[in-house]
Amino acid sequence: YLLRIKGVCLMEAGYQDQAVAVLRKAVDLDPDSVASRYFLGQALAYRGSIREAVSILEKVISMAPESAYARKTEAILPQLLQLIETEQVISDEQRWNTYFRTAFEYDDNVPLRASNSPGDSPTESWRFSYSFYGEVRFPDQKIDKLPFTLGLGYSLSGSEYERSEFGIYDLFSNDVSLFISRDSTLFDNFYNIRLNLHATDTRLGWDPYSRIAGTSLSFQYNWLGMVASTLSASVDSKDYDEDTEFPDYYSLDGKEYNFGFFNSIYLLDNRWVLGLNYNHRRMEAEGIQAELRSNDLSGSITTTLPLLIRLYAYLGYQQEDYPDYYPVGRLDDIWTVYASLQRPVWREKLFLEMGYTYSTASSDYDYAEYQRNIFSVGLNLSF
């Protein structure tokens, strides 16, 4: 009993390794103690040993199915299984993660030319796109003795168009971020809170194009054993080089604010994941023509088909309002449909992906209406 109390105190103070060691000893001394097993499973989950935690907690249910600890376990267990199913479980000793994607894409309307535009210059082109993200965490709450994680992230992305006419779209971005996060429980449900600071440098060739610095705060809460909800807010300060000769009217320099509510709902034993999201975006630009209020709604479905093929389908709607657009404002409605198929080609780390995107926009101004089709074939690699 005393060992169990000591282990729980260590766990609540954030000393997960010591808590696991003490609670293991408590279970060894009293193998029939359902309480000690429950708290051991909880400490293992906090530390990031998700698969072992699941094994321990399943034993709690089998030992005492009518107990209060079994009921608590039944509330927590689906969330842990979700983490395993969605491959969010990180090796206990791994302090870093990397993600890389490369793709060949065909875009039939690169400049978003209006459907009724009289121009006869080309609109379609092949392009090669790439992106990378890596992060290192020290300390890491899942490994170390502190009740939080501190990390450094780096990402890059870019594209190269086949047609020289579209060289103005060959942008290359570097982003560096610093983040702090904490995982814990609230009302017997897991949550994560994360603060992120970042700076982005974007270039056109080797020439400066824009600089962005900002911060974001997110709170994710897992509830009902099947829903993961995230509230997020961010603010970015944007500065563009050679933005315009008439900055009071057309400059994109300014601040952008985002407020979002995102939900993942796990259905049919996690075989289907339904996404329901909303984001409000507000751009306070120096140029009055660029002032923007945007409301974005989207839904998605993810599931695994036969032959280990992973299906992802997305439907999004954006309403973009330019209240000060000359002469009486401007309102754009944009619809986007996206679908992709992924299949692992090496373990669960390298995936072949095929995707298709269709988007269409209607507007108060004819020149802002367009249709666009994008086809892509790529590879995704993660460690």
C-alpha positions in Angstrom: 0.0 0.0 0.0 2.7 2.5 1.0 4.7 1.7 -2.2 1.6 2.3 -4.3 1.0 5.7 -2.6 4.7 6.6 -3.2 4.4 5.6 -6.8 1.3 7.7 -7.4 2.9 10.7 -5.8 6.0 10.3 -8.0 3.7 10.0 -11.1 1.7 13.1 -10.3 5.0 15.0 -9.7 6.1 14.1 -13.2 8.8 11.6 -12.2 7.6 8.8 -14.4 10.6 6.5 -14.5 10.8 6.4 -10.7 7.0 5.9 -10.5 7.2 3.0 -12.8 10.0 1.4 -10.8 8.2 1.8 -7.5 4.8 0.6 -8.9 6.5 -2.5 -10.5 7.8 -3.4 -7.0 4.3 -2.9 -5.5 2.9 -5.3 -8.1 5.7 -7.8 -7.5 4.9 -7.7 -3.7 1.2 -8.0 -4.2 0.3 -9.5 -7.6 -3.4 -9.5 -6.7 -3.6 -5.7 -6.2 -5.8 -4.3 -9.0 -5.0 -0.7 -7.8 -1.2 -1.2 -8.1 -1.6 -2.6 -11.6 -3.9 0.3 -12.7 -1.5 3.0 -11.5 1.4 1.1 -13.1 -0.4 1.1 -16.4 -1.1 4.8 -16.0 2.5 5.6 -15.2 3.7 3.6 -18.2 1.3 5.5 -20.5 2.5 8.9 -19.2 6.1 7.7 -19.9 5.2 6.8 -23.4 5.4 3.0 -23.0 2.0 2.7 -24.6 2.0 -0.9 -25.6 3.1 -2.2 -22.2 0.5 0.1 -20.6 -2.2 -1.5 -22.7 -1.1 -5.0 -21.6 -1.1 -4.0 -17.9 -4.5 -2.3 -18.1 -6.1 -5.2 -20.0 -5.0 -7.4 -17.0 -6.9 -5.0 -14.7 -10.1 -5.6 -16.5 -9.7 -9.3 -16.6 -8.8 -9.5 -12.8 -11.7 -7.3 -11.6 -14.2 -6.5 -14.3 -16.7 -4.9 -11.9 -14.3 -2.7 -10.0 -14.0 1.1 -10.2 -10.4 0.6 -11.6 -11.8 -1.5 -14.4 -14.3 1.2 -15.3 -11.5 3.8 -15.3 -9.5 1.5 -17.5 -12.3 1.1 -20.0 -12.4 4.9 -20.4 -8.7 5.2 -20.9 -7.9 2.1 -23.0 -9.6 3.1 -26.3 -7.5 6.3 -26.3 -4.2 4.3 -25.9 -5.3 2.0 -28.7 -6.0 5.0 -30.9 -2.4 6.2 -30.3 -1.1 2.8 -31.4 -3.4 2.5 -34.4 -2.5 6.0 -35.7 1.2 5.3 -35.2 1.7 8.1 -32.7 3.6 5.9 -30.3 7.3 6.8 -30.2 10.1 4.6 -29.0 10.8 5.1 -25.3 14.4 6.1 -26.1 13.9 8.0 -29.3 14.3 11.8 -28.9 13.9 12.7 -32.5 11.5 12.2 -35.4 11.8 13.0 -39.1 9.2 13.1 -42.0 10.0 13.5 -45.7 7.8 13.7 -48.7 8.5 14.0 -52.4 6.1 14.0 -55.3 5.6 14.6 -59.0 2.5 16.7 -59.6 0.5 17.8 -62.7 -1.4 21.1 -62.2 -3.7 22.2 -65.0 -4.2 25.8 -63.6 -1.0 27.0 -61.9 -1.8 30.8 -62.1 -5.5 30.2 -61.1 -6.6 31.8 -64.3 -10.3 32.6 -64.5 -12.4 30.3 -66.6 -13.5 33.2 -69.0 -10.0 34.7 -69.2 -9.1 35.7 -72.8 -5.4 34.9 -72.3 -3.8 32.1 -74.3 -0.6 31.6 -72.3 -0.1 28.2 -70.8 -1.7 27.4 -67.5 -0.6 23.7 -67.0 2.7 22.3 -65.9 4.4 19.4 -64.2 6.3 20.2 -61.0 8.5 18.4 -58.5 7.7 19.2 -54.9 9.4 18.2 -51.6 9.0 18.8 -47.9 10.9 17.7 -44.8 10.3 18.1 -41.0 12.5 17.0 -38.2 12.5 17.6 -34.5 14.6 16.7 -31.5 13.4 16.8 -27.9 15.5 17.4 -24.8 14.1 17.0 -22.2 11.4 14.6 -23.3 8.6 13.9 -20.9 8.3 10.3 -22.0 12.0 9.6 -21.2 13.2 12.1 -18.6 12.2 13.1 -15.1 10.6 16.5 -16.0 6.9 17.0 -16.4 7.2 18.6 -19.8 8.9 18.3 -23.2 11.1 21.0 -24.8 12.0 20.6 -28.5 13.5 22.2 -31.5 12.0 21.6 -35.0 13.1 22.4 -38.5 11.2 22.2 -41.8 11.8 23.0 -45.4 9.5 22.8 -48.5 9.8 23.8 -52.1 8.9 23.1 -55.7 10.4 23.2 -59.1 8.1 23.7 -62.2 8.8 22.2 -65.5 7.8 25.4 -67.4 10.1 28.3 -67.1 7.0 30.6 -67.3 6.1 29.5 -63.8 9.5 30.3 -62.2 7.8 32.9 -60.1 6.2 30.1 -58.2 9.4 28.2 -57.4 9.5 29.1 -53.8 11.7 27.5 -51.1 10.9 27.9 -47.4 12.9 27.2 -44.2 11.2 27.2 -40.8 12.8 26.9 -37.4 10.6 26.3 -34.3 10.9 26.0 -30.6 8.2 24.3 -28.6 7.2 23.2 -25.1 4.5 20.7 -24.4 3.0 18.7 -21.6 1.0 15.4 -21.6 -1.2 14.6 -18.6 -4.8 13.7 -17.7 -7.8 15.8 -16.8 -11.0 14.1 -15.5 -9.4 10.7 -16.3 -8.8 11.7 -19.9 -5.5 12.4 -21.7 -4.6 15.9 -22.8 -1.7 17.7 -24.5 -0.9 21.3 -24.4 1.7 22.9 -26.6 3.2 26.3 -27.1 5.2 26.9 -30.3 7.4 29.8 -31.5 8.6 29.8 -35.1 10.4 31.9 -37.8 10.1 31.2 -41.6 12.3 32.5 -44.4 11.0 32.0 -47.9 13.0 32.6 -51.1 12.4 32.8 -54.8 15.6 31.2 -56.1 18.2 32.7 -53.8 16.4 36.1 -53.6 14.5 36.9 -50.4 10.7 36.7 -50.8 9.2 36.9 -47.3 9.8 36.5 -43.6 7.3 35.3 -41.1 7.5 35.1 -37.3 4.8 33.8 -35.0 3.5 31.8 -32.1 0.8 29.3 -31.6 -0.9 27.6 -28.7 -2.9 24.3 -28.9 -4.8 22.2 -26.4 -5.8 18.6 -27.3 -8.2 16.6 -25.2 -9.3 13.0 -25.7 -12.8 12.3 -24.4 -15.7 9.8 -24.6 -13.0 7.2 -25.4 -13.4 8.0 -29.2 -12.9 11.7 -29.7 -9.8 13.8 -29.9 -10.5 17.6 -29.9 -8.0 20.4 -30.4 -8.4 24.1 -29.8 -5.7 26.2 -31.4 -4.8 29.9 -31.8 -1.9 31.5 -33.7 -0.6 34.9 -34.7 2.0 35.5 -37.4 3.8 38.7 -38.5 4.5 38.8 -42.2 6.9 40.9 -44.2 7.2 40.6 -48.0 10.2 41.9 -50.0 9.3 44.1 -53.0 5.6 43.6 -52.1 4.1 46.3 -54.3 4.7 49.9 -55.5 1.4 50.9 -53.8 1.6 49.4 -50.3 -1.3 51.4 -48.9 -3.6 49.5 -51.3 -2.0 46.1 -52.1 0.7 45.3 -49.6 0.4 41.8 -47.9 2.6 42.9 -45.0 0.8 42.6 -41.7 -0.5 40.2 -39.1 -2.5 37.0 -39.6 -4.6 35.5 -36.9 -6.0 31.9 -36.8 -8.5 30.3 -34.4 -9.4 26.7 -34.9 -11.4 23.8 -33.5 -10.4 20.4 -34.9 -11.9 17.0 -34.1 -11.0 13.4 -34.9 -13.7 10.8 -34.2 -12.7 7.2 -34.0 -15.4 4.8 -35.1 -15.9 1.0 -35.5 -12.9 0.0 -33.3 -10.8 2.8 -34.9 -11.1 1.4 -38.4 -12.7 4.7 -39.5 -11.5 8.1 -38.5 -13.9 11.0 -39.1 -12.5 14.6 -39.1 -14.6 17.7 -38.5 -12.8 21.0 -38.5 -13.4 24.7 -38.4 -10.9 27.6 -38.7 -11.3 31.3 -38.7 -8.5 33.3 -40.4 -8.1 37.1 -40.2 -5.5 39.1 -42.1 -4.8 42.6 -40.9 -2.7 43.8 -43.9 -1.1 47.2 -44.6 -2.8 47.2 -48.0 -6.6 47.7 -47.6 -7.2 45.5 -50.7 -5.6 42.6 -48.9 -7.7 42.8 -45.6 -9.2 39.3 -45.2 -11.8 37.5 -43.1 -12.0 33.8 -43.8 -14.1 31.0 -42.4 -13.0 27.4 -43.3 -15.1 24.3 -42.8 -13.8 20.8 -43.6 -14.6 17.1 -43.2 -12.4 14.1 -43.8 -12.5 10.3 -43.6 -9.6 7.9 -43.1 -9.7 4.1 -43.3 -7.7 1.1 -44.3 -8.8 -0.9 -47.3 -7.8 -4.4 -48.3 -4.1 -4.9 -49.3 -3.1 -2.4 -46.6 -4.2 0.5 -48.7 -5.0 3.6 -46.7 -7.8 5.9 -48.0 -8.0 9.5 -47.1 -10.8 11.7 -48.5 -11.3 15.4 -47.7 -14.0 18.0 -48.5 -13.3 21.7 -47.6 -15.2 25.0 -48.0 -13.7 28.4 -47.6 -15.6 31.7 -47.6 -13.1 34.6 -48.0 -14.4 38.1 -47.4 -12.3 41.1 -48.5 -14.4 43.9 -46.8 -12.3 46.9 -48.1 -11.8 45.6 -51.6 -12.5 48.4 -54.1 -15.1 49.5 -54.7 -17.7 47.6 -52.6 -15.9 44.6 -51.2 -15.4 41.1 -52.5 -16.6 37.7 -51.4 -15.1 34.4 -52.7 -16.5 30.9 -52.1 -13.9 28.1 -52.6 -14.6 24.4 -52.6 -11.8 21.7 -52.5 -12.1 18.0 -52.8 -9.0 15.8 -52.2 -8.5 12.0 -52.1 -5.4 9.9 -51.7 -4.4 6.3 -51.5 -1.4 5.2 -49.6 0.3 1.8 -49.3 3.4 0.8 -47.3 6.3 -0.4 -49.4 8.8 -0.8 -46.7 7.8 -1.8 -43.1 5.4 1.0 -41.8 7.9 3.8 -42.7 7.9 4.2 -46.5 4.6 4.8 -48.3 3.7 5.1 -51.9 0.9 7.8 -52.4 -1.4 8.7 -55.2 -3.6 11.8 -54.9 -6.1 14.0 -56.7 -7.3 17.5 -55.9 -10.1 19.4 -57.5 -10.9 23.0 -56.4 -13.3 25.6 -57.7 -13.9 29.2 -56.8 -16.9 31.6 -57.3 -16.6 35.3 -56.7 -18.2 38.7 -57.0 -15.5 39.4 -59.6 -15.3 37.2 -62.7 -11.5 37.3 -62.8 -11.3 35.5 -59.4 -13.4 32.5 -60.5 -11.4 29.4 -61.5 -11.3 25.6 -61.6 -8.2 23.5 -60.9 -7.1 19.9 -61.1 -4.0 18.4 -59.5 -2.7 14.8 -59.9 0.2 13.6 -57.8 2.4 10.5 -57.2 4.8 10.6 -54.3 6.7 8.9 -51.5 6.4 9.5 -47.8 9.1 8.4 -45.4 9.1 8.7 -41.6 11.3 7.7 -38.7 
